[in-house]
Amino acid sequence: MKSKDKIILEKILKYIEELHDFIKDYSHEDFENDRKTINACVFNLSQIGELTNKVSIDLINENPRY
C-alpha cells in the first residue's frame, strides 16, 4: 500500500471514530434535535466522501470488495 493511501485510510478511520463518538449515547430523537451534532456528522461524512475520491486506483483494484 502506498503511504498516501495509508494516510488517507487513517484519516477516514479517524472521521468514522469521531462519528461514533458523536452519537454513541444518542437516541434517534436526541440526534434529530441536536443541530450541532447533525452538522458535525454531516461534516465528517463529507470529509470521508472527499477522501475516498483520493484513494489510488491501485488500492481500489487490489480490494474490489471494499
C-alpha positions in Angstrom: 0.0 0.0 0.0 1.3 3.4 -0.9 2.0 5.8 2.0 -0.5 8.3 0.6 -3.3 5.6 0.7 -2.3 4.7 4.2 -2.6 8.3 5.3 -6.0 8.7 3.6 -7.3 5.5 5.2 -6.1 6.6 8.6 -8.0 9.9 8.2 -11.1 8.1 7.1 -10.9 5.9 10.2 -10.5 9.0 12.4 -13.6 10.5 11.0 -15.5 7.3 11.5 -14.4 7.0 15.1 -15.5 10.6 15.6 -18.9 9.9 14.2 -19.3 7.0 16.5 -18.2 9.2 19.5 -20.7 11.9 18.5 -23.7 9.6 18.5 -22.9 6.6 20.7 -25.2 7.7 23.6 -27.9 9.4 21.5 -31.4 8.1 20.8 -32.8 8.8 17.3 -34.9 11.7 18.8 -31.9 13.1 20.7 -29.9 13.2 17.4 -32.8 14.8 15.4 -33.0 17.6 18.0 -29.3 18.4 18.1 -28.3 20.6 15.1 -24.7 20.8 16.3 -24.3 17.1 16.3 -26.1 16.7 13.0 -23.8 19.3 11.4 -20.7 17.6 12.9 -21.8 14.3 11.5 -22.5 15.7 8.1 -19.1 17.4 8.0 -17.4 14.1 8.9 -19.3 12.2 6.3 -18.4 14.8 3.6 -14.8 14.6 4.6 -14.9 10.8 4.2 -16.5 11.2 0.8 -13.8 13.7 -0.3 -11.1 11.4 0.9 -12.5 8.3 -0.9 -12.0 10.2 -4.1 -8.3 10.4 -3.4 -7.6 6.7 -2.8 -5.4 5.4 -5.6 -6.9 3.2 -8.3 -4.3 0.6 -7.4 -5.7 0.2 -3.9 -9.2 0.0 -5.3 -8.2 -2.7 -7.8 -6.4 -4.6 -5.1 -9.5 -4.6 -2.9 -12.5 -4.9 -5.2 -14.9 -5.9 -2.4 -14.3 -2.7 -0.5 
